[in-house]
Amino acid sequence: MGGLLAAKKKLLNQAGRDKKIAFLDDFPGIGNKYARNLMMDVYHKDFRDSIAIDSRIEKISEKLGLSFDNYEDEEQFFLAAAHEANLEGWELDRLMYNHLKEFLEQLGDGKPKHVANCYRD
């Protein structure tokens, strides 16, 4: 690819979030979640309204008694919550990452319910 700077340039020249994720996903050991998280870590503008669904987010969903059909539905649920709180997805993601224990302590045992496609247009 021509070295690290060339790879970085190629990554940043990918049009939009999905293309950047697909580019990073081609590297061994980098999957969809980690590709998204990498770009969120550098606060890239295409990823500011993202939630990196991982075990910590799944713990919060479980504590709320929620289940989802897929990654996108779970991300959309938490993005809607972020927007309701006037936050970017990135901000809520980092709050949950840095304060998982506090989030879990504040959440009661929710009654199980299934959430599917309720935040899609």
URWO-V319620 format. One line per field, one symbol per residue. ss: DSSP state (a for helix, b for strand, c for the rest). phi: phi as a letter, one per 30 degrees, with the letter a starting at -180 (. if undefined). psi: psi as a letter, one per 30 degrees, with the letter a starting at -180 (. if undefined). Layout:
ss: ???
phi: ???
psi: ???
This chain:
ss: cccaaaaaaaaacccaaaaaaaaaaccccccaaaaaaaaaacccaaacccccccaaaaaaaaaacbbbccaaaaaaaaaaaaaaccccaaaaaaaaaacaaaaaaaccccccbbbcccccc
phi: .jjdddddddeddddidddddddddddeiccedddddedddchdedbdcbbddbddddddedddicbbdaedddddedddddddcicdeeddedddddbeededdddddddeaccbhdccd
psi: fgleeeeeeeeffkjleeeeeeeeffkkfjaeeeeeeefeeghkefgfhlkjjaeeeeeeeeefgkllfleeeeeeeeeeeeeeghlleeeeeeeeefheeeeeefkljlkklkkkgfgk.
